[in-house]
Structure formats: C-alpha cells, structure tokens
Amino acid sequence: MIFGRESQVNAPNAQPVSIVPKGALLHLKPEQIRPSPSNPRRLFDPGPLKALKDSIRTHGVLVPLTVYRLPGQERYAIVDGERRHRCCVELEKEGLEVTIPANVVESPDRMASLIYMFNIHSFREQWELMPTALSLQKVIEDLGGNPTNEELHELTGLSTPQIERCRTILRFPKRFQDMSLEEDPKKRIPSNFWIELYPVLNQCGDFAPDLAAQLGRDGITDRLIEKYRANKIKSVIHFRRIVEAFDIARETDRKEEVGDRFREYVLTTEFETRAAFDHFILNQRKVQRAVGACDRFIVDLQRSRVDLTIESDRAELVSKLTEVIAFAQELMEKLRSSDPPEELSEEESENIGY
C-alpha cells in the first residue's frame, strides 16, 4: 500500500480510511508523548531495545516519531515510534536530557491508526505474530461482517498466509493467547505453537475420542503446554510429526495403534514428541522407499530386454538373479515373522526429513 492515499476495502460497513501522514515537525520531551493503545506491537524484547537505547544515547533520535495531538491536551499519542519513545523515557530516568523529533499528523480514528502501523511495519522488522493477530481482530471487528483474506491483505498489507495464520491463532481462547504476550521471552509461548498445534487438535478426537471427551481441546492444549515447558516438545514444528502419523495411520490401518500412542503422549509429560511418533513415520518411509526400489528394478529389467540376450552371455545374469531371489525370499521370511520392529537409530531419526 502507498502512503498518502485513501485505502478502501469492499467489506460490509467499510468506510474509506485516510492515512495521510502530514504535519509539522516538533521537538518534544518524552513526557509530552504517550503510547498509542491501539499499537499492534505489544512485545518489546530487552535485547534489541537495549541496542536501540545505546544508539540514541550516542546519536540521539535519528528518525522522527509520528504522533497526533490528543484532543484538548498539550500531549501527543504515538502512531509510529514506541520503541524509540520507550528508550528515551529510560534514558531520562538515567539522567540524560532527551528531545524527540516528532512529525505531527492529523488525529486518526482507530482503524486509520491500525492500518497506518500495519503498513509502515511491513517495510521494517516484523511484529510478533500474536500482537499482529490481536490487532487484525480489531480491524475485522471494525469492518463488520467477515472480510475475506484478500480484502484484509489490500487493507493492511499483510500477506494472505500471514492473515490465515493470524486467524488460526484467534481461534484459541484468550487465556492461551495471553501466554504469547508474556514480556519475558523465556516464559513466552511462541505464536507458532498455536498454529502448528491447531491441525493436531482438529484430528485428535478421531484418534482418541475418549481422551478428547475427558479433557476437551483446552485440556489437551494445557497438557501440551506443560510438555513444551518441560522441553519435551523440542520444536513446535515437531507437531507435524503427529499429523503425519495420523495420515499414515489412515493409510495403513494403524489408527488404533497411533491413537493409543497419542493418548500416552498427551498424558505423559516426559514422553518427547519425536520419541513418540518417529517410529511410525520412519518405518513407513522405509517401506515406501523399498517399494519404489522394487518398482524401479522391474522397470529397468523390462527396458533392458535381457530375455533377448544370447545364450552364451546369460550365465552371469542368471547367477545375479538367483542372488536377488535368495535375498528377496530371506527378506520376505523376516517380514512374515512376528518379531518386533527394530528400534530407530539416532541417525535415522535425525534424517526423517524435517
């Protein structure tokens, strides 16, 4: 979206939104400025904030804030630049006198302010996904009805996949969303946790209906949060292993077995994700590779037309085919036996394809 134009969206009750950042450049004290309550960026991690503060301590504020004057007051609200303002407030507490350059624009309504901040940040460091999702929720509410992802893309500048990810997060109860707004990054549940978990929750009732009835979606979610905090979900991407195990179970008539494993996994905090599900995935991939090798072997032999080879040249081929038959018969006997499947090696587990 280009600044200085009106943004429109063909959604119910939508009105043209003006986001024209024009006005006088002033130099303000930190106490003359207050953060905007509608700022989509709600997480300010201490590491990057310290680096910015050190830069301002040395060079001052190089990029002016964008602010608007609060009605009936001599104070201004931030449209863009809350991180810079936070650093200036801290520097004043440390005894450094700070003046902040600020471009004063016309007072926007909530929608205009949100859209303006969505657009300026699309050219800079990305916000955390949870604050973005909560701010997108405000845009959806203000538009009324149910705007499409494409309409929201045109209005906010967010990509369609980003919007869909945000909408997935918004399907979780607020108490879970709040866990991704924790100020301490070490205690914060990453926003991607909810996105990767969502397809697991959608299918768990099909594989473990008793567990779903006993705990419900929120109860299962609580158990998996506990497992994540115990470092038994090493990466949220590992939830994809569960989804793949579900898919394999449907294809191989192992639904009950995978369901039992999922139940044990949820109820046992110490049961790590890959330890629980890699067995199903890797074994199935081994089988598929072997089936592919058999298919290629047959096709290659058919294409070679070895049946037309003259008799004097056949001895070596017959000997090798006899070796292949012996190997295949031995392998089939092993497959027919009731021995338990071999344990996965660490190397095999690491090379599972994620």
N, C-alpha and C positions, 0 to 999 in steps of 0.2 A: 504494500500500500504506500502511496506517495503522500507525504505530509503537505498540508496546505490545501487539501481538497476535502470535500464532504464525502463521508463513507455512508453507503446505503446497503441495506440487505432486505431482500424480499421475504421477510418473515412477518407473521401476524403482529399487528400493532407496532411494527418497527417504524421509527422516525429517522430522518436524516440526522446524522451526528456530525457536528462541526468540530474538528480537532486542529485548529489553526494556531500554532504556537508563535504568536507575535506580540511584542510589547516592549517595555522599557527595560534596560539593563540597570539593576540597582546593586549596591553592595550592602549586605545585611549582616547583622550579628546572628549567631546561632539561635539565641533566644527569641528572635523575631520570626523564626520558622518552626513549623511543626509538621511531623509526618502526615501523609495522607492516609486516612483509614481504609481507603479502597486500593491501596498499593498491592498488586498481586504478589510482589516479592515479600515474603514474610520471614524468610530464613536468612540470617547473616552470619555465616561461619566465621569464627575468630581469626583463622589463618589469613585469608585474603583481606579481611578488614584491617588487620594489623599492617599488612604491606601497604594498603592504601593510606592509612594514617601516617605511616612513616614518610610516604611521598608528599603528603600535604604538609607535614611538619617542615619538610625541606623546601618545597617549591610553592606551597600554597595550593588553593583550589584552582586548577587549570581549566576545567570545563564547567561553565556556569550551570547552576541548577535551573530547572524550570519550575516556577511557582505561580500561584494565583493568590490574590488578596482575599482574605476571609471577610465576608460581609460585615460591615460595621466595626471592623477591627483594624489595628495597625500591624497585624501579624499576617503571615503568609503560609499557605499549605503547599506541600511538595507534590508536584506532578512527576518529576524525574530528578533523582539525585539523593535518595535517602541514605545511601551508604556514605556519600561524601558528607552529608549533614551529621550523621552519627559520629564520624571521625572528628569533625570539628567540635562537636559537643564534648567529646572525650579530651581533646587537646586543650580546650578551655579549662576543663577540670584540672588538667595538669599544669595550668598557669600560663599557657600560651594564648596570646590575644589573636583571634582569628576573625577575618572578614570574608564573607562568602559572596561571590558574584552570582547574581540570580536574574534570569530572564523572566519578567512578569507577564503572564498571559491572561487572557480573559477567563473568568471563572467558568470551568466546565461543569456539566452535570456528571453524575456518577458514570453513566455509560461512556461519555466522551473521555473522561479521565482514564477509564479502564482501557479503552481502545487505543488511546494515545500511548499508554505504557506498554501494552502488548506490542505495538508496532516499533517503538524505539528499542525495546529489548530484543526484538527479533534480529537486530543488527549487532547485538552485543552478547555478553555472557548470558547463557540460558538460565532462567529461574529453575529452582527445584520444581519437580512436576506437581507435587501436591498443592503448593500455593497457586500454581497456574490453573489447576483443576478447580479449585475453590473460586477463583476469580472468573473463570469461564462459566461457572454455575451462576454467578451474578449476571453475566451477560445474557445467558439463556433465560433467566427469570425476567429480566427487563424487556426482552424481546417478546415474551409471551409465546404460547403455543409450544411447538417443538421444532426449532430451526434445524435444518439439515447440516451435516458436517461441512458441506461446500459453502453454505451461507455463512457459517461461523468462520471458515477459512478466509472468505472475502472480507469479513468484518475485522477480524483480529490479526490476520497474517500468520496464524498458527497453521502448520501443515495438517492435512486430513488425518494422517496417522497419529500426530500429536493429540488432535481433538478426540479421536477414538480412544486413545489411552487415558485421556482425562476423564472421559465418560465412564470408562471401566472403573476408575478409582472412585468416582462419585456414586457408584452403586453400593459401596461399602458403608456401613453405619458410621456416624460421626466419631464415635469413640475410637474406631480404628484409624480414621483419617487423622485424628489428633496425634497419633503416635508418629506420624511422618512430619509433624510440625515441632517436634521436640528440639529445643535450641541446641542441646549438646549432640553433636554428630555421632558420638559413640553410643548414645542411647536411642537415636532416631531409627525408626523402621524405614528403610528406603521405599520410595514410592513404587519402584518396580516390583516390590514384594507383592503388592495387591494385584498388579497386572498379571504377573506370572501365576499367582495363586488362583485367579478367577476361573480359568478353564478346569482346574482340578476340582474346585468346589462344585462346578456345574455338573461334573460326572460322578462324584463320589457316591451320591445316592443310588446310582445304578449298580455300583460295585459293592458297596457296604451299606445297604438300606437300614440295617439295624443300628449301625453307628450314626448314620445321618438322623435317624429318628431319636436316638438317645441324646446326641449333642447338638444337633442342628448345625447350620452353616456357621453361625457365630461361635459355637462351642468348638467346632473343628478348627476354625481360624485361631481361636485362643490357644489351642494345643500346639498349633504350628508356629505361632509367635513364640511360645515358650521354647520350642525346639530351636527356633532361629536364635533366640537369645542365648541358648546353651551351646551355640556354634555347631549344631548338628544339621543345619542347612548351610553348607559352606558357601553356597551362592544361590541367589533366588532363581537363577537360570536352571538350577537342578530340578525345579518343579516340572520342567519339560520332560524329564525322565519319567515322571509319574504318568503324564499324559500319554507318552509313547508306550509305556507299559499297558495302559488302558487300551490303546489302539491294538497292540499286539494280542492282548487277551481276547478281544473280539474276533480277531482273525484266526486264532489258534485254539479256540475252545478252552481257554485257561482263565475264564472270568472268575470262577470261584477261588482259584489259587491266588490271583492278583488281588482280589477283594480281601482275602484273609491277610495278605501281606500289607495292604493299605491300612487295614484296621490295626494291625500290630504296630505299624509305623506311626500312626496318629497317637496311639495310647502309650507308646514307649518313648519318652523324651530322648533317651540316649541312642535310639536307632537312627543312624545317619541316613540321609536320603539315598546316596549312591549305593551304600551297602544294602539298602532295602530293594532297590529296583534295577540296578545294573545287570543283575543276573538274567532277568527276563529279556532285557534289551540286547545285551551282547550275545547271548545264546541264539536269539532269533536272527541276529545279523550273521552269525556264523553259518547258520543253516542256509540263509539266503545266498551267501557267498558260495557255499558248496553246491547248491542247486544251479547257480549261474555257471560254475565251473563245469558241471556235468553237461549242461546245455551247450556250452561252447565246444567241449570235447567232441560231442556227437556231430555238431555242425561242421567243425573243422575236418573231421574224418570223412563226412559226406562230400564235402567240397573237394577233398584231395583225390577222390575216386580211386582209392587204394585197391579196390576189388578188381581193377583192371591191370594191376601190376603183374608182370610176367613171373612165372613160377620160380625162376632162379633167384629172384630178388625178394621173395616173400618170407624167408626164414627169420630174418631179423625182426620184421614187423610182427610175425606170429608170436615170437618169443616175448616181445614187449607187450602185446595184447594179453598174453597169458599172465604176465606180471600184473597188468591192470586188473584183470578178472580176479586174481587172487587177492589183491588189495581191496577190491570192492566187496568181495564175499566176506573178508575178515571184518571190514567196516560195518557191513550190514548185520553181522552177528553181534557186534558190540552195540549197535543201535537197537537191536531186538531185546537185548538183555535188560534186566531190571536194576542195574547198578545205578546208584545216584549220580546226578550230573557232577562234573568236575567243578571245583571252586575256581572262580575267576582270579587270574594273576593280577598283581597291581598294574603291570604294564598294559594288559588287555583292558582293564577298567579305565585307565587313563586315556586309551586310544579309542574310546567309544564313539567319538565323533562330535563332541561339543566344543 
